[in-house]
Amino acid sequence: MPVVEVQDVVKEYERGGQPLLALDGVSLSIESGTFVSITGPSGAGKSSLLHLLGGLDRATRGSVRVDHAELQELSDDALTAFRRQRLGFVFQFFNLLPTLSAWQNVALPRLLDGVPLRRTRARAVELLEQMGLADRVAHRPAELSGGELQRVAIARAMVADPVLILADEPTGNLDSVTGHGVLSRLKGCAADGRTVVMVTHDASAAAFGDRTVELRDGRILADRT
């Protein structure tokens, strides 16, 4: 079964008292272990789709299934738990807590789930080592470079062993060389069996994906492998 199944999804917002159609009948199926790039101009619906897949918003109409769960049917509390336990998020601006060390930032989602600190720290350090940050585990965000910050964010996204990693412009604040390294890490996540969905404006970043889905005016314009 696919990890992601989106069927006839419509998403409407209200702006200035007028309806705004962000997604218009989108259907999409994504298999496990696939790295999918979602592209398109501003206003195409990329972020809206990513937010629906991440349970950060709800569709106006249609079905959004992730890891066999119908997100539309989950309560707010159940959706929060689902996000924390089954999904991983990587953002353009890292979203790391400045007062915590690298390993503490990585461990935080598991600590919130009540996992003992000893087990959580060991897993966080292991993931940072996999990201090439063995000598940075005790450093705080202000002491890290942009590429290091994003690798910490990827490690945090992986700490709960998610079935789906959602990346929103993960190289938007990085130079091309550093961004290439981050994209290689995300591709490695997919090679390990996780599904990765990335939103990007950058054609060279999108090329790292196994598949590119292009949105335009809230609809799928092209779906290429």
N, C-alpha and C positions, 0 to 999 in steps of 0.2 A: 504494500500500500504506500502511496506517496506520503511524505512528511507534511507537505502543504497542499491543501485543496481549496481553491477559491472558485466559487461558482456564482456567476451572474451578480456580482457585487456592485452595488450602487452606494456612493457616499455623497451626501449633500450637506452643505453648510449654509448658514445664513449670514450674509454680509450686508450691512446697511438696510436691513429689512427685506432684502431680496435673496432668493435661493441661489446658491453657487454649487454647480455640479462638479465635484472633484474626480469621481470615478463613475463611469457610465457603462455598467454591464460587463465588468472584467471577470474573466475566467482563466484560471492558471493552476497547473499541477506541477509539483516539484518533487523529484525523487530524492531519497537519502543519499548523502555524499556528493551532492551537486553544488557547485559554486555558480550562483546566478547573479548577473549584473543587471540592474534596472536603470535604464537611461531615459533621457528625454529632456526637453527644455523646461525652464521654470514654469510652474503651473500645470505641468502635464499630469500630475497625480502621483508622482513617485513617493513623496513623503507620506501622503495619505495611505497608500497601499502598505508601506512599511509599518505605519502606526497600527493598521488593522491586523497585520500579521503578528505584531508584538503585543496585541491586546491593550494598546495604549488608547485606542478609540474603538468605537463600534460602527459597523456598517449600517447604513439606513435600510438597505434591503440586501438579500442574498446570504450566502453561506461562506464562512471562513473556518476551515478545519485545520488545526495544527496538531500533529502527533495524535490523530484520531479524536481530538477534543473539539467540539463545536463551540468556538469562542463566544458566539452570540448567546448561547444558553447558559454560560457561567455567570454566577453572581459576581459582584465587584470583589468580594473577599477571595472567592475561588480564582478569579482572574489574576489577582495580585499574587497569590501563591503559585499559580501556573507560570507566570512570568519569572518569578524568582527561581523556581525549581527546574523549569524545562527550557527556558530561553536564555540566550546571552546577547548583550547589547554592546556595540562599539560605536561611539559617537565622535563627531568631528572635533569637538572641544574637550574630549577625554573624560570630563566629569569625574575626576578624582578628587578626594577630600584632601585639602592641603595639609592638614594637621596629622595625617596618618602616613606611615611608611608605605613603601611599595607593597610589601607582603600583607600589611593590614588592609590596604585598599582592595587587594585581590581576595582576601579572606572574608571581607565584610558581608557579602551575600549569604555565605554559609553560617556565619555567626548569627545573622538575623534569623536563620532557620533553626537555631539552637544546637548546631554541631559544636562539640567541644573544641576549645581553642587549640589544644595539642594536635588534634587531627586536622583542623583547619589550617593551622600554620604550616604543617608539613606539606599539605597539598598545594598551598599558595607558593611556597618556596620551590617546590618541584616544577610548577608551571612557569615561574619566573626563570628558572634554570633552562627550561625548554625554549624560552624566548631569548636566551642569550644574556640574561640579566642576573646571573649568579652573584655578581659583585655589587648589585644595586638593591638587594632585597630590603635593606634597612634605610635606604634613602627616601626622603620625602619628595613630593612632586616638584618643588622649587629647585631641587638639586639634579633634576633629570632633563635630558634633551627632549625635543618634540617626538622624535622616533622612539625613545625609551618610554615616554609617557604613553604613547599609543600601544606599545607592546605590553605595558602593564595593563592597559584597558582590555587588550585581547585576552591576557591571562585571567583577568577578572571575569570576562565573558565566558570563559571555559570552566570556571571553578566548580560549577554545579553539574558538569558533564551534560550540557544541553544538547537537545536534538537539533536545535535551530539557532544559528547565530545571525543577528541582524546588524548590519553595519551601515551607518548613515554618513556618507562622505568621509570615510576614515582617513583619506589622504589629503583632505582639503586644506590642512594647515601645515603640510609637510613639503619639503623640497622633493624633486623627482627621485633622487637616489634613496632617500629615507623612505619615501612612499613606496618605492619598489620593494624594499625589504618588508614593510608592513603587509603589502599585498601578497607577498610570498608566504608570510605566516598564515594569512587567512586561507590561502590556497592549500596550505598544509593541513589546516583544520578540516577542510573538505576531503582531502586525501585520507584522513583518519576516520572518515565515515560520518562526520557532521555535515549538516546542510548549512550553507552560507548564502544569505541574500544581502546584496550590497547595492545601495543607491549611490550613483555617481554621475557627475556632469562630464567627467574626464574620459575620453575615448580610450586613451592608453591604459587607464585603470580598468575600464570595463573589459578590455581584452584579456585580463587575467581570468575572467570567468569561463566556465565551461559552456555557458549559455548567456545570451544577452536578450533581454526583453525590453523593447522600446515602447514607451508610452507617449501618447499625444492626445491632448484634450480629453484626458480621462479614459482613453481606450487603448488597447494594445495595437500598436501600428505594425510591429514586427517581432518575431520570436525566432532567434537564430542560434544555432549551435556550431 
